[in-house]
């Protein structure tokens, strides 16, 4: 059973994760619509996260999993590349591997499909040895 303290901590952690995810998406040059689809959040929640105004945020397990995958994609890219242009630009580069078929990773995950987010994470993680 969750206590009131645990619920408050969980909401605070969710808000921190959402703000970090939105900052990463901004650095990846994702559109607002792409970000909202990837994270499956409303336009108003996405805008509030951009402003850092998330005192009253409630995210479900699917949204939290999406945030987690996005943060893990970013972490994998940071381990792969030292150059910030590559860390933040990789997802906007055309990828000709079979899964992407010339599309950018951002195009693939921008559809909002959870499986696409998972598959993109899996493929990027495999570049660094799939240690997660």
N, C-alpha and C positions, 0 to 999 in steps of 0.2 A: 504494500500500500504506500502510495506516495504521500509524503507530508507536504504541508504548505510551503515549507522551505525548499524542498526538492523541486516542486512545481515552479517556484520563482527562479531557482537556479537553471532549470531546464529552459524556461522562457528566455532568460538572459543569454544562455549559450546559443539558443536558436537565433536570437537577434544578432549576436556577434557573427555567427556563421553566415546569415543572410547578408549582412552588411559586407562581409569579406567577399562573398560570392558576387555581389553586385559590383564591387570595386574591380574584381578580376574581369568580369564581363565587360565593364567599361574599358579596361586596358586592352581587352581583346577586340575592342571596337564593335561589340555586338549592338544591334539596335535594341531599343526598348522592347519591341515585340519579340525579338529572339530571346532576350533575357527572361521575359515573362513566360514564354513557352518552355524554355529550358528548366526554369525553376518551378513552373506551374503555380505562379502567384498572380494576383490581380494587378492591374495597372497601378492602382493606388498603393498597394503594398510595395511594389517595385519602386515607385516614386518616393515613398517614405523611407525605404532602405537607402536610396541614393542620398537623401537628406540626412540620414542617420537618426531619423525620428521613428524609433520602433519600440516605444514604451509598452504598447499594447499589441504585441504580435503573437499570433497563435498559428503554428505550423503543424501539419499532419505528418505522419511517418513517411509518406511518399515525398513530400517536399523536403523533409530533412535528409532523406536518402539522395535526392537530387543535389542538394547542397554539398553533401559529403562527396559524391562522385566528382562534382566540379572542383572542389577544393583538392581532391586527390589528383585530378588531371593537372591542375596547376602545380602541385608539389612535384609530380613526375617531370613536368617540363622544367622546373627549376633544377632538378637533379641532372637532367640531360644537358641543359644549356647554361652557360655562364653569361652569355650576351642577352641583355634584356630585350633586344629586338627579336631574338629567336624565342625567348620565353613567352613573350606576349604576341609575337607575330606568327608562330607556328600554326595556330588554329585557323588563321586566315589564308594559309598557303594551300594551293591546290595539291591534293594528295592522289597519286596515281596507283596506290596499292589497291588490290581487288575490292576491299570493302568500300573504299571511298570513291573509286572510279572517277577520279578527276575533280571530285567535289572537295571543298575545304571541310575540316572537322567541324568548324562553326556552322556551316550549312547543314551538316548531318545532324548535329545536336539541336540546331535551331528549330527543327520540326516539332520539338517538344516530346518526341517519342522516348519513353524511358529506356527501351531496349537500345535505341541509338546512342543514348548517353552512356549506358553500360558498355556497349561494344566499342565506343570511341575511347573510353577510359581503358578498357582491356588492351586495345591496340597500342595506345600511347605508353601504358605501363610496360608492355612487352618490350618496348625499345630500350628500357633501362633494366631489363632482366626479370620483369614481372615478380618483384619481391613482395608485393602486397597481397 
